[in-house]
Amino acid sequence: MRDYIIIAVIFAALLFATPAVFAVIYDETKTTSPAEAPIDFDFPEKISLLLTDSDEVTELSIEEYLIGCLFAQIPVTYHEQALKAQAIAAHTYLLRLILDGVEISDDPTVFQPYFSEEKSREHYGDEYEKHLKKIKAAAQYGAQRVIVFNGEPIYAVYHSISAGVTNTAQSVWGRDLAYLKSVESSWDREHPDFLCINEITAETIRMTVFYHNRTASMPVDYSLWFTETAKNDFGYVISIKLGESLFSGGDMWRLFNLRSTSFDITHKNGEIFVIESRGFGHGAGLSQYGADVLGRRGFSYEEIIKHYYTGVSLLHL
């Protein structure tokens, strides 16, 4: 049960936010991929991390940082190969942001979740020591390896559960990244929380839309609010029309804190809408649950990484 709490609470911040890293992807003037040419990069052994609770900066080794990331980002009961893959992804994501000049902090709305040792012990209680050895081993692997594409650390994004196949960067952020293509992850459908059905009120929808667009217009008839839904071949929403405004699937996911970018919204009755979501998160990159399944099936962390990130290499530092 605690694993699901981690997914539901921690990933609510990580997966529903638009991290500062994606300023590069969103940049309309950028005509090339962030990873098209090799660069010279001095891989750091330590980082300075801003702790938002205390507004203090602490210095950590990469391994220490990754231990805190793993405790905050992924169910610690997952297979060791999945934990190693996640540690490598988190390390790569860190390096990519350093290259982009992003200030590193533990604020999941602009970066990725991190737990201090104190917070990890508080969250896991007696389970902390039980899992610490496995987490340290995975962090050690992660600190020694980086996922690269054309010579650069990639945007090693990840999510909790895919919709049965992973999503593309193009569908989520409107930018094509060659290593974030859609790949099979049908085993994700086995997760007990794969399908989620919940309700949202018309008032919530109206206030959210008007907050972001004061001139938005929606019909009086609620059944006409959501129309013209376009999905990619993998079931993820590319765009949907809300009243007179067109939103991308990623926009909807961010604006309304949806569980996934694979969803259907229908009018139920009165002022109630029903949202049916498949998977958990934006769906691009590494599926953590998928990595756990593959690890239990005998796949190595390298095989897992190369499955979820297309055409990449692992650089051993």
Sequence and secondary structure as in RCSB ss.txt:
>XXXX:A:sequence
MRDYIIIAVIFAALLFATPAVFAVIYDETKTTSPAEAPIDFDFPEKISLLLTDSDEVTELSIEEYLIGCLFAQIP
VTYHEQALKAQAIAAHTYLLRLILDGVEISDDPTVFQPYFSEEKSREHYGDEYEKHLKKIKAAAQYGAQRVIVFN
GEPIYAVYHSISAGVTNTAQSVWGRDLAYLKSVESSWDREHPDFLCINEITAETIRMTVFYHNRTASMPVDYSLW
FTETAKNDFGYVISIKLGESLFSGGDMWRLFNLRSTSFDITHKNGEIFVIESRGFGHGAGLSQYGADVLGRRGFS
YEEIIKHYYTGVSLLHL
>XXXX:A:secstr
 HHHHHHHHHHHHHHHS  GGGHHHH TT  S TTSS       SEEEEEETTTTEEEEEEHHHHHHHHHHHHS 
TTS HHHHHHHHHHHHHHHHHHHHTT   BS TTTS     HHHHHHHHTTHHHHHHHHHHHHHHHHHTEEEEET
TEE    EESB SSB B HHHHHS   TT    B GGGGGSTTSEEEEEEEHHHHHHHHHHH TT    SSGGGS
EEEEEE TTS EEEEEETTEEEEHHHHHHHTT SBSSEEEEEEETTEEEEEEESBB  BSEEHHHHHHHHHTT  
HHHHHHHHSTT EEEE 
